[in-house]
Amino acid sequence: MGLMDALSNAGHDPWVYIGLFFAYCVLAAVVLPLPVELGLIWLAAGDFMLFDLPIFESFMILAVVMGLGKATGGQIVFTIGVKLEDDVRRWLKWGWFQKLMAKSSWLVEKLGYVGLYIVLSIPLMTDTVPLYLFSFLNRDGKIFENRWFFVTNILAGMSRALIVGILSVAIGDAFTGLMGG
């Protein structure tokens, strides 16, 4: 049974769901090229509510969990990126990679934390690639400070969950209106 199956089966126990959702968010940041919103699907669909709370409060709890999970995964990526920065620079001998890194480096240097926040706040965007990219291009720790990288990940995760929550309610209300409900 995979993590997504475990999440869908954990709907009856909010603590288990929160723990699995946190683990999923960490893994999505570090190794899984999947959007973290997949863990919000059952809540958005109205299949269950955490601790019998209304949907808004349930989403708020999961927004905090998502932010903390993404930030924890982001810290792991940040550490890996700092350690692998020299290896990545050796790959610059490849012309196409050099061009990609030059454009990405410009983006990271110019936009900094704001750019990281915007990219990580986009619903359905994978976190893995941008997190590694931003951490590789940290230029010996001169662009991003560890704690602000962490805080930016928390805020982006919470924003992203809230965007998904708002869109879910809006789409659900529109669908209900179309169906005459």
Stockholm file with secondary structure:
# STOCKHOLM 1.0

chainA/1-181         MGLMDALSNAGHDPWVYIGLFFAYCVLAAVVLPLPVELGLIWLAAGDFMLFDLPIFESFMILAVVMGLGKATGGQIVFTIGVKLEDDVRRWLKWGWFQKLMAKSSWLVEKLGYVGLYIVLSIPLMTDTVPLYLFSFLNRDGKIFENRWFFVTNILAGMSRALIVGILSVAIGDAFTGLMGG
#=GR chainA/1-181 SS CCHHHHHHHGGGCHHHHHHHHHHHHHHHHHTCCSCGGGGGHHHHTTSCCGGGCCHHHHHHHHHHHHHHHHHHHHHHHHHHHHHHHHHHHHGGGSHHHHHHHHHHHHHHHHHHHHHHHHHHHSTTCCSHHHHHHHHHTTTTTTSCCHHHHHHHHHHHHHHHHHHHHHHHHHHHHHHHHHTTC
#=GC SS_cons         CCHHHHHHHGGGCHHHHHHHHHHHHHHHHHTCCSCGGGGGHHHHTTSCCGGGCCHHHHHHHHHHHHHHHHHHHHHHHHHHHHHHHHHHHHGGGSHHHHHHHHHHHHHHHHHHHHHHHHHHHSTTCCSHHHHHHHHHTTTTTTSCCHHHHHHHHHHHHHHHHHHHHHHHHHHHHHHHHHTTC
//
